[in-house]
Amino acid sequence: MATDALPYFDREYEDPYIKEMVHQLLEEETKRFRPSKKYLENLPPPNDNAFITPIMKNEFERIAANQPMDLLSMKRYELPPPPVTQRNDPHAWKECVDNSSAQLEHQAVRIVNLQLMTKYGCNSWRLYIELLNELLTAQRKQVQSLTRKIQEINWQRKNEQTSCGSELANLETSWFAMVRKNYDIEQACLELEAQISASNQESSTSVQNGNSEDKQEES
């Protein structure tokens, strides 16, 4: 990859004239680019239902219909007696007793779970917190390592660009000196050519004058 910019060395953008010229170029480029309202027409239409679950779909339909949200049902915690019309039905009473037994067993299981959580929950949460701290420490170390690598890369880039910039500056100075020297040599060559041309012209004039004098003497 050819590098055509040295951001750690180039300081031309700090020049107000260069900055104004860059802004003018950007404005001209933005004027040429006129996005239309149909700049996405070459792309397929988005699938808005790709991540919608059936529960979300039902909720969206409920919101669209302006229906209230269903309240939390507490019927399973209730122990209603049989209806008045079934007070003398043993089957109805049996269902009520079974419901009461199920509710009682559910509460008993909840009590056991609370007792287990009281006895072992603290250690479980402590182990979980230790695991989270280990994960956090590992992530912090990884972030520090990546940050150090980024800084090393930036320092390496800065050193390389500073070195290349100094070399380019020396080469540019040498180039200007050579161009100036070539210009001086070219000017000296032109002066010498003019002097030689003048000398040749004077010599030819002297020869012509000498020939004219000889002819006059012979006559």
N, C-alpha and C positions, 0 to 999 in steps of 0.2 A: 504494500500500500504506500503510495507516494504522499508525503506530508507537504501540504501547500500552505500551512499556517503554523505560526509559533506563538500561541496565545500567552505563554509565559515570558516571551521576549519582545513581541511586537507591541509597540506603543503608539502606532499611528492613529488608532481610534480615539486616543485622548486629545488629538488635535481637533479643535472646533470645526475647522474647514473639512477635514475628513469625515467627521461625524455628521455634518450637515449634508455632505455628498452621499453618504450611506443612507440617510433618511430619505433623501430625494429619490434614490434608486428604489428603495422599498416602496415609496408611495407610487412610483411609476409601475412597479410590478403588481401592486395591489389594484391599481386602476385597470390593468390589462385582465386580471382575473375577476370575472363577474359570475359568481355561482348562481345558477338558476334554482328555482324551487323544486325542480325535478332532477337534482344532481344524484339522487339515489335510485333512479329508475332502472339502472343496469344491475341492481342488486335484487335478490329474491325478497319477497315480502316477509316481514318478521312474523314468527309464530308466537303469538302472545300466550297461547294456551299450553306451551311446552312444559311449563313448570307448575301448572295449576293442578292441585290434587282434588279429588271429589269433595272433600270437606271444604276446601277453599271455594270450589265452584258453588256449593250449596250456600255458603256464607255470602258470596257475591250476589247470588240470586235473591237472598233474603234482604240484603241491603238495597238492591235495585227495586224491590217490591215495597220498601219502607216498612218492613215487618220488624217487631221487636225481637230481641235476642231471647232465646229460651232460658228461663231461670233454672238454677240448680235444683234438680228433683230431690226431694227429701222423703219420698214415699217409702223407700226401702228401709228407712229408719223408723217408720211409724208402725204401731201395733194396733191397728183398728180391730174392733170386734166384728163379727159377722153382721151383715145387714139385718134390719128388723124382720124382714120377710124370711130370713134363714136362721133365726135364732134357735129354732128347734131342729136344725139339720146337723147331725153329727159330722158329716163330711166337711161342712163349712167351718165348724169349730176345730176339726183336725187341721185344716189348712192354716187357721190362725195360730194354733199351737206350734205347727211346724215353722211358721214364720217367726214366732217368738223364739223358738229353739235356735233357728239360724241366726237371728239377731244377737242372741245371747252368746253363741259360739263365736260370732264375729267380734263382739266386744272382748271376749276372753282372749282371742288371738291378738287383738290390739294391745291388751294388757301385757301379754307375754312378749310381744315385740318391743313395747316400751321398757320392760324389765331388761330384755337383752340389750337394748340400746343404752340403758343406764349403766349396765355392767361392762359392755364391750365397745360401746359407741365412742367413748373418749379415745381409746387406743386406736380404733379404726380411723377416726378423724386425724389423730396425731400422725399416724403412718401416712395418711393421704396428704396431709400438709407437708410432711417431710419429702414425700415424692414430688409435690409441686415445687418445693424449694430446690430440690435437686434439678428438676427440669428448668427452673428459672436460672439457676447458676450455670447450667450447661448452655442455655440460650445466651446468657450474658457473655460467657466466654467466647461463644461463637461470634457474637456481635463485635466483641473487642478484637478478635482475630481478623474478622473481615475489615473492620475499621483500620487496623494496623496495616493490612495488606493494601487497602485503598490509599492510605497515607504514603506507604512506600512507593506505590505506583506513581502517585502524584509527584513525590520528590524525585523519582527517577525521570519522569517526564520533564520536570522543571530543570533538572541538571542537564539532561540531553538537549533540551531546547535552548538552554542558556549557552551550552557549549557550541551547538550548531549556530546559534545566533551570533556568537562572537566570531566564529569562523566565517560566517556569511558577511559580517561587517568588515572583517579583514580582507576577504575576497573582493567585496564591493569597493573598498578603498584602493586595493591594488588595481582593480579594473578601471576606476576613475583615473588613477595615476598613469596607467598604460594608455588610456584614451587620450589623456592630456599630452603624454609624450608622443604618441602617434600624430596628434594634431600639430605639435611643435615641429616634428620631423617633416610632416607634409608641408608646413609653411616654409621651413628652411629649404626643402626641395624646390618649392615654387620660386623662392627668392633666387636660388642658385640657377634654376632654369631661366629666370628672367635675366640674371647677370650673364649667363652663357649666351643667351639670345642677343643681348645688347652687345656683348664682345664680338660675336660672330658678325653682327650687323656692322659694327665699327671696322672690323677687319675687311669685310667685303667692300665697304666704302673706301677704305684706304687703298685697297688693291685697285679699285676702279679709278681713283684719283691718280694713282701712280701710272697706270696704263695711259691715261689721258695726257699726262705730262710727257711720257716717252714719245707718244705720237706727235705731240707739238714740237718736240726737239728734232725729231726726224724730218719733219716737214720744214 
